[in-house]
């Protein structure tokens, strides 16, 4: 997914939170009015109509899940490729932030990972417990808050060259836990 597509996804995610869900409880509704739709006569702007709507709620949860892990499908069949944090907002990688996912179900079994941003020493680290099944590849996106380019990557303590300067580390199938350190 290109950078523009990721930004479009994030606009959709935040728009859904801001306009597509009820205030305070974040329950999805059947309709999501836009400004001027119901404000010309001083009306309220926000989610309206038939609350709750289980399809809208599940759509929001799917968007959040896809930000955390996206499983590539071709013709409704898994290809073996997983994308971690591809749709994660850059703000999640601010200095001192911690992202943790535990026992997340995938087509290949449950997986877990955690990300720690230590931007004071210009690094972001990841610990990944991949699913036990026959996955082929995992792409991990490290979306630096300032879009700084990646300078160096180590995987399980060894220098690693399969990465893009924009922050994506390309892993091939390997058993056991994976430790990544990305330096900027």
Secondary structure, 3 states (H helix, E strand, C coil): CCHHHHHHHHHHHHHHHHHCECCCCCCECCEECCCCCCCCCCCCCCEECCCCCHHHHHHHHHHHHHHHEEEEEECCEEEEEEEECCCCCHHHHCCCCEEEEEEEEECCEEEEEEEEEEHHHCEEEEEEECCCCCCCEEEEECCCCCCCCCCEEEECCEEECCECCCCEEEEECCCCCEEEEEEC
